[in-house]
C-alpha cells in the first residue's frame, strides 16, 4: 500500500513535465524600425567605407518562457561572409571590407535559438555609396587628326570619363591644364574639345599638340572626410598638312664655278627646292627663266645645272641665272612657285695666291696714325686695303684674319671670294692706349680655304697712336700721415706728396694745391708736392696737435684727384713744471700728510709727468715724499711733538724743506721751491681752556684740581643766589614777575664776569700750537692738496663740569669748555670717562634744584597778580 502511495505523486509530476515540454514557445526577434541599431538587422544600411572590425549592429530578441537565447549568422552558398556575431550578446561585427561598386546588397540569414527552437530570417543589408572611386577615361588613348585649316572654335573631339560612385561623387567635370598656353578649350560638362576662338593651327609651325585633360568628380564623404578625386589623360592632336605654302629653296645663296679645264656637259651645281607643305608635299619642277645665254641648262626634276659649252667659249666671267621651282599637283596642275638666283663664275686653275693692293698697286705694308681710344665700332678709314685672288671659283675663296694683340680690332669680311675691300673695325677702345703702346703692329693674313695648295699672303698693318688727355693725376696714396716737432721753425718741410699723370707733354704735368680748414699753417710747392709750414707759423702741441686738410693734384685741362693729409705735431719738452700755488708755508698735523703739486704744460707723456723729491731738509731724515703724488709726511717713527723735540732744539717746529718737481722729458726740466712746514698736533676744541689744558697735559693732577675747584665755586654761588631769592620773596608782599627774573638772568656780562678768571695767559711754549681757531676756517684743508684729510681723533683731556645755568630759557646757548688733543695713556683716558660720568650726575642735580626754585617763585608771585 505504501508503494502505491509513493508512486502516485511521481507519476503526476512526470505527466506535468510532459505537458510543459509540449507547450514550449519559439523565441523571436524584436521588431526594429528605420535607423534601429538592434533587432533582426532588417532595414540596415552601411556605408561602404565602414572600417573592418566595426560593431555595426546588435541582434536582439527574447524567448516567451524567458529561456536564454543565442544568435547566429549564416550565408547562402557561394556568398562572401561580411559579418560575424557574438552568439550570446548578439553583437554583429564587420569582418570584410565593403565595396558598393561590386555588391550593393548583402543577404544574411539571422537566427535566434532558445536551445529547443530556432527561428531564422533572411534580411537584406544595403551598402551605401562613399566617394572612394576616381574618374576613369574610357576609349583611351585619345589621338585626334585635325587639318591645319580647321576654323577656330570648332569641335575636334569628345572626351568621356566615368565615375562608379553615385551622387556628387559620380558627377564629372572636365578642364585643361596650362589653359593659357593652350590652343584648345574643353566644355567642362560635356567634355567636348574645341579650338580656341581666334586661334588657328599651322602645320609648318607645330605638327603635334599634347593636351592634358583633367576629369574631377564632385567630391563626397570618405571615412568622415570630404574627398575629391581626379584623373588625367593626354589627348594627342596631330595637325594635318594642307597645301597652303609655296616651295622654298634650301642652301641659298647658290654659287657655281666653271674651271678652265671643265668639259662641256659637266654638272656645275644643283639647286634644291621643297614644298612648304611637308605633310603632303607636291613634286617640284625646275626651269631657268633667264641669264643662261644658251650656255647652261637645268634638269626639270633634279635641279642639276650643267654647262653646255666649253669654258673657252664662255664670253662672260660671271653668269646670273634665275631659276624657278614650281609645285605640280598629282593632277599635273602647276599651283605655286618660287625663284632663286644662281651665280656661276668661270675660273681657271688655282695658280694665283691672294694679293693685297693699296691705292697704287700691290702693297704689303700699310701705316696709319690715329688718336688713342677711338669709339668702338669705328672703321679705320685711313687704311685703303683691297685683297684679290685672280683664280676663279673655289680657288679664289680665302679667309682673312688679323694676327697680333687679340681683341683690339677685327677684320671684315672674314671670308672673301675673289676680291673684297678690307675693313678694320675697332673692337676694344680701352686697349688702344698710348700709355701702353705707342705703336700697334699686326699681320693681315689671307689664306685660301678649300684648295690643296692653301696659298696665302700677308701684309703688315702699323698703327701709330697719338696721345690724348685721358688720364687723371693719381696720388701714390689716398692719404698721407706726417709728424713734425712743435719746435720746428717756420718753413720746415713736413711731407712730400706724389701724384703722377701718365699722359705726355703738358697733359702729364701736375700742379699741387692744398685746401681745407686745417691748411692755414701750411704751404705746398706747386710742382714738387713738398708740404712745408708757413714762414710765420709757430706750432704748439699744447694748443693744437692735429691738422687735417686735402691736397689736390691737377693737370692743365683741369682734371684732378684728391688725397687727405694728416699731420701730427709732436710734443717737445719745452715747459718746466710749475707749482700751482704758493707753497712757501704749510701746516702739517702729525699723522696727516701735506701735498704739493706742480703742473707741466707739455701736451704729451712723458714730458708732462712730474716726479717729486726732497733736495734738502734741516734736520734731515724727518720727511718722506711720494714721488708721484707729492704728498709729504713724517717718518713713520714720528708720532708726537715729543719725538720731534728730541730730534731738534727748534721749539717752533717750523722747518725748511727744499722740494723739486722734475718732468720725465728729454732733456728734463725741473723746478725747486723752499717749503716751510709748521708741525703741530690736531686739537678737537679751541679757546683759552684748551690752551690751559695743553699747558698742563704733562701734569694732569694739577688740571684736575683746578677744574674741581671751579666746579665747587660755581655750585656754591648757585646755592647762595637761590637762598637769597627765596628769603626775599618770602618777606616781600609783592611777587616779582617771572619775566623780570628772566630778563635779569640773561645779562650777557654775567658769563663774561664768571669766565674771566678762566682765561690764562698764552704761554710761549709749543703747547699753544694746539689751540684751534673758532672760525669756520678751521674746517679748511690747510694743506691745499684737494684731499680732505680727516685726522684720527686723539684721546681727549678730561672736560670740566659745566657751570650751573643762570636762566631757565631752553634756547640759551650752553657753555662749553674746549678740549685739546694730547698724548694720554689708556689709564688716563679711563679717569677722564669716570669724571665725565660724575659731571653728568652733578648737572642733573643742579637742573632739579633749578626747577624747584622756579616753581616756588611762581607760587609766591601768584597772590600779587
ZIQUIUR-V441409 format. One record per residue. N is the residue number from 1. RES is the residue in three letters. PHI is phi in whole degrees, 0 to 359 (NA if undefined). Layout:
BEGIN
n;res;phi
N;RES;PHI
N;RES;PHI
END
This chain:
BEGIN
n;res;phi
1;UNK;NA
2;UNK;296
3;UNK;294
4;UNK;293
5;UNK;295
6;UNK;286
7;UNK;286
8;UNK;296
9;UNK;295
10;UNK;297
11;UNK;296
12;UNK;294
13;UNK;294
14;UNK;295
15;UNK;295
16;UNK;296
17;UNK;296
18;UNK;297
19;UNK;295
20;UNK;292
21;UNK;296
22;UNK;291
23;UNK;261
24;UNK;293
25;UNK;257
26;UNK;283
27;UNK;290
28;UNK;209
29;UNK;277
30;UNK;287
31;UNK;292
32;UNK;231
33;UNK;255
34;UNK;297
35;UNK;62
36;UNK;280
37;UNK;250
38;UNK;212
39;UNK;141
40;UNK;250
41;UNK;72
42;UNK;292
43;UNK;65
44;UNK;279
45;UNK;229
46;UNK;231
47;UNK;285
48;UNK;292
49;UNK;266
50;UNK;296
51;UNK;292
52;UNK;296
53;UNK;97
54;UNK;281
55;UNK;283
56;UNK;256
57;UNK;196
58;UNK;231
59;UNK;290
60;UNK;215
61;UNK;201
62;UNK;210
63;UNK;241
64;UNK;301
65;UNK;278
66;UNK;83
67;UNK;289
68;UNK;295
69;UNK;243
70;UNK;233
71;UNK;239
72;UNK;212
73;UNK;229
74;UNK;226
75;UNK;232
76;UNK;289
77;UNK;300
78;UNK;86
79;UNK;272
80;UNK;280
81;UNK;268
82;UNK;261
83;UNK;230
84;UNK;229
85;UNK;228
86;UNK;278
87;UNK;295
88;UNK;270
89;UNK;269
90;UNK;81
91;UNK;286
92;UNK;261
93;UNK;238
94;UNK;283
95;UNK;241
96;UNK;222
97;UNK;293
98;UNK;270
99;UNK;213
100;UNK;297
101;UNK;293
102;UNK;264
103;UNK;209
104;UNK;261
105;UNK;224
106;UNK;236
107;UNK;264
108;UNK;228
109;UNK;258
110;UNK;260
111;UNK;220
112;UNK;228
113;UNK;220
114;UNK;259
115;UNK;105
116;UNK;251
117;UNK;241
118;UNK;233
119;UNK;244
120;UNK;241
121;UNK;221
122;UNK;263
123;UNK;236
124;UNK;247
125;UNK;251
126;UNK;273
127;UNK;263
128;UNK;271
129;UNK;282
130;UNK;231
131;UNK;282
132;UNK;243
133;UNK;244
134;UNK;265
135;UNK;298
136;UNK;230
137;UNK;281
138;UNK;249
139;UNK;63
140;UNK;276
141;UNK;283
142;UNK;257
143;UNK;232
144;UNK;238
145;UNK;257
146;UNK;230
147;UNK;294
148;UNK;292
149;UNK;263
150;UNK;299
151;UNK;291
152;UNK;293
153;UNK;87
154;UNK;279
155;UNK;280
156;UNK;239
157;UNK;191
158;UNK;240
159;UNK;259
160;UNK;226
161;UNK;226
162;UNK;234
163;UNK;228
164;UNK;285
165;UNK;289
166;UNK;253
167;UNK;67
168;UNK;295
169;UNK;292
170;UNK;259
171;UNK;279
172;UNK;232
173;UNK;236
174;UNK;242
175;UNK;202
176;UNK;253
177;UNK;278
178;UNK;52
179;UNK;294
180;UNK;286
181;UNK;268
182;UNK;259
183;UNK;263
184;UNK;230
185;UNK;228
186;UNK;225
187;UNK;285
188;UNK;292
189;UNK;261
190;UNK;272
191;UNK;79
192;UNK;280
193;UNK;266
194;UNK;230
195;UNK;282
196;UNK;301
197;UNK;295
198;UNK;85
199;UNK;245
200;UNK;237
201;UNK;263
202;UNK;222
203;UNK;296
204;UNK;290
205;UNK;267
206;UNK;211
207;UNK;270
208;UNK;222
209;UNK;236
210;UNK;250
211;UNK;251
212;UNK;265
213;UNK;253
214;UNK;245
215;UNK;249
216;UNK;233
217;UNK;278
218;UNK;279
219;UNK;86
220;UNK;182
221;UNK;281
222;UNK;213
223;UNK;55
224;UNK;91
225;UNK;251
226;UNK;276
227;UNK;244
228;UNK;235
229;UNK;248
230;UNK;216
231;UNK;217
232;UNK;236
233;UNK;210
234;UNK;246
235;UNK;256
236;UNK;268
237;UNK;255
238;UNK;267
239;UNK;272
240;UNK;269
241;UNK;288
242;UNK;230
243;UNK;290
244;UNK;218
245;UNK;232
246;UNK;288
247;UNK;292
248;UNK;227
249;UNK;281
250;UNK;241
251;UNK;83
252;UNK;284
253;UNK;284
254;UNK;256
255;UNK;231
256;UNK;228
257;UNK;225
258;UNK;244
259;UNK;274
260;UNK;293
261;UNK;252
262;UNK;286
263;UNK;273
264;UNK;297
265;UNK;91
266;UNK;284
267;UNK;283
268;UNK;265
269;UNK;199
270;UNK;234
271;UNK;261
272;UNK;230
273;UNK;230
274;UNK;235
275;UNK;294
276;UNK;296
277;UNK;271
278;UNK;282
279;UNK;292
280;UNK;229
281;UNK;288
282;UNK;270
283;UNK;285
284;UNK;251
285;UNK;241
286;UNK;255
287;UNK;200
288;UNK;267
289;UNK;279
290;UNK;200
291;UNK;93
292;UNK;276
293;UNK;50
294;UNK;76
295;UNK;256
296;UNK;226
297;UNK;220
298;UNK;229
299;UNK;282
300;UNK;295
301;UNK;258
302;UNK;261
303;UNK;81
304;UNK;282
305;UNK;258
306;UNK;234
307;UNK;271
308;UNK;252
309;UNK;235
310;UNK;284
311;UNK;302
312;UNK;288
313;UNK;268
314;UNK;283
315;UNK;270
316;UNK;242
317;UNK;274
318;UNK;227
319;UNK;241
320;UNK;250
321;UNK;258
322;UNK;259
323;UNK;250
324;UNK;248
325;UNK;242
326;UNK;242
327;UNK;273
328;UNK;241
329;UNK;288
330;UNK;295
331;UNK;275
332;UNK;93
333;UNK;273
334;UNK;271
335;UNK;261
336;UNK;234
337;UNK;208
338;UNK;215
339;UNK;237
340;UNK;212
341;UNK;261
342;UNK;240
343;UNK;258
344;UNK;240
345;UNK;252
346;UNK;267
347;UNK;232
348;UNK;262
349;UNK;288
350;UNK;279
351;UNK;227
352;UNK;227
353;UNK;279
354;UNK;297
355;UNK;226
356;UNK;265
357;UNK;232
358;UNK;257
359;UNK;290
360;UNK;246
361;UNK;124
362;UNK;304
363;UNK;207
364;UNK;242
365;UNK;215
366;UNK;232
367;UNK;237
368;UNK;209
369;UNK;246
370;UNK;209
371;UNK;282
372;UNK;292
373;UNK;54
374;UNK;290
375;UNK;296
376;UNK;294
377;UNK;91
378;UNK;285
379;UNK;268
380;UNK;283
381;UNK;286
382;UNK;286
383;UNK;264
384;UNK;252
385;UNK;237
386;UNK;233
387;UNK;236
388;UNK;212
389;UNK;237
390;UNK;285
391;UNK;289
392;UNK;240
393;UNK;67
394;UNK;296
395;UNK;291
396;UNK;259
397;UNK;262
398;UNK;213
399;UNK;254
400;UNK;244
401;UNK;203
402;UNK;263
403;UNK;249
404;UNK;160
405;UNK;306
406;UNK;281
407;UNK;79
408;UNK;265
409;UNK;232
410;UNK;227
411;UNK;254
412;UNK;228
413;UNK;280
414;UNK;269
415;UNK;236
416;UNK;235
417;UNK;244
418;UNK;73
419;UNK;209
420;UNK;201
421;UNK;276
422;UNK;275
423;UNK;239
424;UNK;250
425;UNK;243
426;UNK;288
427;UNK;249
428;UNK;226
429;UNK;292
430;UNK;296
431;UNK;284
432;UNK;273
433;UNK;237
434;UNK;299
435;UNK;290
436;UNK;261
437;UNK;227
438;UNK;278
439;UNK;225
440;UNK;251
441;UNK;238
442;UNK;229
443;UNK;251
444;UNK;265
445;UNK;249
446;UNK;240
447;UNK;223
448;UNK;294
449;UNK;263
450;UNK;251
451;UNK;258
452;UNK;292
453;UNK;284
454;UNK;52
455;UNK;299
456;UNK;210
457;UNK;206
458;UNK;229
459;UNK;218
460;UNK;277
461;UNK;244
462;UNK;247
463;UNK;244
464;UNK;262
465;UNK;263
466;UNK;251
467;UNK;281
468;UNK;229
469;UNK;277
470;UNK;249
471;UNK;237
472;UNK;258
473;UNK;306
474;UNK;233
475;UNK;286
476;UNK;290
477;UNK;209
478;UNK;285
479;UNK;209
480;UNK;236
481;UNK;243
482;UNK;226
483;UNK;227
484;UNK;217
485;UNK;293
486;UNK;289
487;UNK;268
488;UNK;291
489;UNK;287
490;UNK;300
491;UNK;86
492;UNK;283
493;UNK;289
494;UNK;250
495;UNK;199
496;UNK;248
497;UNK;262
498;UNK;226
499;UNK;228
500;UNK;236
501;UNK;233
502;UNK;290
503;UNK;295
504;UNK;264
505;UNK;65
506;UNK;296
507;UNK;294
508;UNK;266
509;UNK;278
510;UNK;245
511;UNK;243
512;UNK;257
513;UNK;206
514;UNK;233
515;UNK;202
516;UNK;128
517;UNK;293
518;UNK;267
519;UNK;262
520;UNK;295
521;UNK;268
522;UNK;230
523;UNK;230
524;UNK;226
525;UNK;287
526;UNK;295
527;UNK;251
528;UNK;269
529;UNK;81
530;UNK;279
531;UNK;264
532;UNK;222
533;UNK;278
534;UNK;301
535;UNK;302
536;UNK;264
537;UNK;288
538;UNK;238
539;UNK;269
540;UNK;218
541;UNK;295
542;UNK;286
543;UNK;269
544;UNK;207
545;UNK;251
546;UNK;231
547;UNK;230
548;UNK;215
549;UNK;204
550;UNK;249
551;UNK;242
552;UNK;240
553;UNK;246
554;UNK;225
555;UNK;267
556;UNK;290
557;UNK;268
558;UNK;90
559;UNK;282
560;UNK;214
561;UNK;218
562;UNK;237
563;UNK;220
564;UNK;252
565;UNK;244
566;UNK;242
567;UNK;243
568;UNK;249
569;UNK;274
570;UNK;279
571;UNK;288
572;UNK;242
573;UNK;287
574;UNK;240
575;UNK;232
576;UNK;267
577;UNK;298
578;UNK;232
579;UNK;290
580;UNK;274
581;UNK;203
582;UNK;285
583;UNK;253
584;UNK;297
585;UNK;213
586;UNK;220
587;UNK;256
588;UNK;248
589;UNK;272
590;UNK;302
591;UNK;100
592;UNK;239
593;UNK;279
594;UNK;251
595;UNK;233
596;UNK;247
597;UNK;214
598;UNK;234
599;UNK;247
600;UNK;253
601;UNK;280
602;UNK;296
603;UNK;272
604;UNK;231
605;UNK;281
606;UNK;268
607;UNK;296
608;UNK;256
609;UNK;268
610;UNK;251
611;UNK;247
612;UNK;250
613;UNK;206
614;UNK;263
615;UNK;278
616;UNK;204
617;UNK;210
618;UNK;231
619;UNK;281
620;UNK;279
621;UNK;60
622;UNK;249
623;UNK;246
624;UNK;239
625;UNK;232
626;UNK;281
627;UNK;300
628;UNK;269
629;UNK;265
630;UNK;83
631;UNK;282
632;UNK;253
633;UNK;218
634;UNK;287
635;UNK;301
636;UNK;297
637;UNK;276
638;UNK;268
639;UNK;239
640;UNK;206
641;UNK;291
642;UNK;299
643;UNK;295
644;UNK;296
645;UNK;298
646;UNK;285
647;UNK;281
648;UNK;222
649;UNK;272
650;UNK;285
651;UNK;284
652;UNK;285
653;UNK;57
654;UNK;248
655;UNK;241
656;UNK;263
657;UNK;231
658;UNK;268
659;UNK;251
660;UNK;233
661;UNK;248
662;UNK;229
663;UNK;275
664;UNK;257
665;UNK;287
666;UNK;227
667;UNK;286
668;UNK;268
669;UNK;245
670;UNK;217
671;UNK;224
672;UNK;244
673;UNK;210
674;UNK;263
675;UNK;245
676;UNK;261
677;UNK;248
678;UNK;262
679;UNK;264
680;UNK;214
681;UNK;254
682;UNK;285
683;UNK;244
684;UNK;269
685;UNK;228
686;UNK;227
687;UNK;115
688;UNK;295
689;UNK;295
690;UNK;298
691;UNK;296
692;UNK;298
693;UNK;295
694;UNK;292
695;UNK;293
696;UNK;258
697;UNK;292
698;UNK;275
699;UNK;230
700;UNK;294
701;UNK;294
702;UNK;296
703;UNK;296
704;UNK;294
705;UNK;295
706;UNK;299
707;UNK;295
708;UNK;296
709;UNK;297
710;UNK;299
711;UNK;295
712;UNK;296
713;UNK;299
714;UNK;294
715;UNK;294
716;UNK;298
717;UNK;299
718;UNK;298
719;UNK;295
720;UNK;297
721;UNK;295
722;UNK;295
723;UNK;294
724;UNK;296
725;UNK;293
726;UNK;296
727;UNK;293
728;UNK;294
729;UNK;291
730;UNK;291
731;UNK;281
732;UNK;278
733;UNK;278
734;UNK;263
735;UNK;259
736;UNK;291
737;UNK;300
738;UNK;298
739;UNK;297
740;UNK;293
741;UNK;297
742;UNK;297
743;UNK;297
744;UNK;292
745;UNK;283
746;UNK;265
747;UNK;296
748;UNK;293
749;UNK;288
750;UNK;303
751;UNK;294
752;UNK;296
753;UNK;296
754;UNK;287
755;UNK;271
756;UNK;298
757;UNK;286
758;UNK;280
759;UNK;283
760;UNK;244
761;UNK;290
762;UNK;292
763;UNK;288
764;UNK;263
765;UNK;277
766;UNK;289
767;UNK;295
768;UNK;291
769;UNK;292
770;UNK;272
771;UNK;281
772;UNK;261
773;UNK;291
774;UNK;278
775;UNK;286
776;UNK;291
777;UNK;295
778;UNK;297
779;UNK;275
780;UNK;285
781;UNK;281
782;UNK;291
783;UNK;284
784;UNK;53
785;UNK;253
786;UNK;61
787;UNK;234
788;UNK;287
789;UNK;264
790;UNK;268
791;UNK;287
792;UNK;298
793;UNK;285
794;UNK;282
795;UNK;300
796;UNK;267
797;UNK;285
798;UNK;297
799;UNK;269
800;UNK;288
801;UNK;293
802;UNK;290
803;UNK;290
804;UNK;295
805;UNK;291
806;UNK;261
807;UNK;213
808;UNK;278
809;UNK;293
810;UNK;286
811;UNK;267
812;UNK;291
813;UNK;290
814;UNK;291
815;UNK;271
816;UNK;237
817;UNK;260
818;UNK;299
819;UNK;247
820;UNK;233
821;UNK;271
822;UNK;199
823;UNK;272
824;UNK;243
825;UNK;281
826;UNK;302
827;UNK;298
828;UNK;292
829;UNK;296
830;UNK;296
831;UNK;297
832;UNK;300
833;UNK;298
834;UNK;296
835;UNK;295
836;UNK;296
837;UNK;295
838;UNK;297
839;UNK;298
840;UNK;295
841;UNK;296
842;UNK;297
843;UNK;299
844;UNK;297
845;UNK;297
846;UNK;298
847;UNK;297
848;UNK;294
849;UNK;299
850;UNK;296
851;UNK;296
852;UNK;297
853;UNK;295
854;UNK;292
855;UNK;294
856;UNK;295
857;UNK;300
858;UNK;294
859;UNK;291
860;UNK;291
861;UNK;285
862;UNK;293
863;UNK;293
864;UNK;281
865;UNK;282
END
